[in-house]
Amino acid sequence: MGFKRPESVLVVVYNEDNQILCLQRQDDPDFWQSITGTMEVGEEPLVTAIREVAEEIGVDVNSPENGYHLVDARVVNQYAIRKEWQYRYGPGNTVNTEYVFYLKIAKEESIVLTEHLAYHWLSLDKALALLWSPSNVAAVKRLQSHLV
């Protein structure tokens, strides 16, 4: 397996009660986050976001039955890659570029975890207190300003 590309997506998933889906990482149980994933070679951010939602929670955004659609927040973050993860990106790659999306799904939607230990649907305030990544917190605050 080669090095990861230092470009990724962040997909903040929420429901009709304005609850945020928070996922507990397997490799760091103290790290709670929204859906994230590395862009593959030749992949555009929207395609990555759709793929990562399917991979991480088992939801097919493109299914016509559910009527879901990803919203591009038109926000691009850059941040330092955690030192403990830099080996995944190869020499000299210390900054990641992240594209932000939002996805509203039904609270009854079946969540199937494949890459995380647990999930919680949390109020905006509780999600903000639990989420680890500053860019994830900023994305939820941005969403909050549109929902309230």
N, C-alpha and C positions, 0 to 999 in steps of 0.2 A: 504494500500500500504506500502511495506517495504522500507528499506533504499536502496539507489542507491549503486551500486558497484563502487568503486573508480578507475575504468578503463574505458577508452573511446576511441573513434576514432575521427580523424580529417580528413575530405575529402576536399581537395582543388579542386574545379571544375573550369575548364577553357575551352575556346573555340579555334577554329582555328585562331582567331585573337589575341590569347594570352591575352584575357581579363579574369579577375577573377570574379567569381560569389560571390558577397558579400550579406549576409543576415542580416537583422535588427531584433534583438531579440524582442519578445513581452514583456518580463519581465524587459527589460532594453533597451529602444529605442536608447540610446547612444552607445550601444554595437553592433558592426557589426562583423560578423564572416563568416567563411566557414561552411560547414556542420559538426556538431559534434553530438555525441550521446554516451550514456552509454552502455557498454556491458552488456548483460543480462547473468544470471547464465548459465554456460555451453556453452556460445557463443564464438567463435573465432573472432579475430579482423576483418578478411575479411568478415565474415558473418554479423557482426555488420555494417560494412561500406556499404554493399549492402542494408541492411535493412534501414539504416538511409537515404541514398540517395532516396530511394523510399518513405519513410515517409515524408521527409522534402521538397522535390521538385517534387515528382511524377514521377521520372525517373526510369525505370526498367533496371538496368545495365545488367541483364541476358537475356534481350530480344534479340533474334538473329537478328531481323530486324535492330537494331541500330548499332550493331558491337562494342559497348562500352566495355571497360574492365578497371577495377581498377588496378592501379599500386601501389604496396607496396613500399613506400619510404624507407623502412627498417630503419626508425627512430622511436625511442621511447623516448618520453619526460616525465619528471616528474616535476610537479609544485604544488605549494600550492593552495588548493581549496579556492576560494574567501570566506571570512568570512560570507558574507550574504547567501552563499549557503551550508555551512558546515552542517547545520541541516538535509539536504537531505541524507547525507552519514552516519549518525550515530556517536556515541561517538568514539573519538580517530582517526577518519579518516580525516586527514588534507592534504594529498598528493594524487594527481590523477596521474595515468599512462596513457599516451595517445599514440596511434599508428597512424601514419600518412600515408595517401593514396592520390593519385592524380587520377583525372578522367577528360578526355577530352570529351566534348560533342559538338554537333552542336549548333551554335549560334541560329539557328531557333527552337531548341528544346523547347517544351512547358514547362514552369516552373509553377508548381502548388504548391503554398505555403500552408502549413498546420500548421506550428509552428512559422512563422515569420510574421512581419508586411509588409516588402517590400524587394525587391532585386534590385541590380544594377549589370550590367556587367561593370567592370572598367578596365582601363589600369593597368598594373603592378604597376606603381608608385602611381596612385590614390588609388588602393587597399591597398598598403602598408601604405599610409597615413590614411586610414579609419579604418582598422582592429584594434581591441582592444587588442587581446591576443598576448603576445610575442611569443608563440609557433606557432600561426597562421602566424604572420609576418615572422618568421624564415622559415616556410614551403613555403611561397610564394617566399621568397628570394632564397631558394634552387631551386625551380622550375624555377625562373627567370634565374638562372645561366645555366640551361640546355636549355632554350629556346632562349637566346640571343646569 
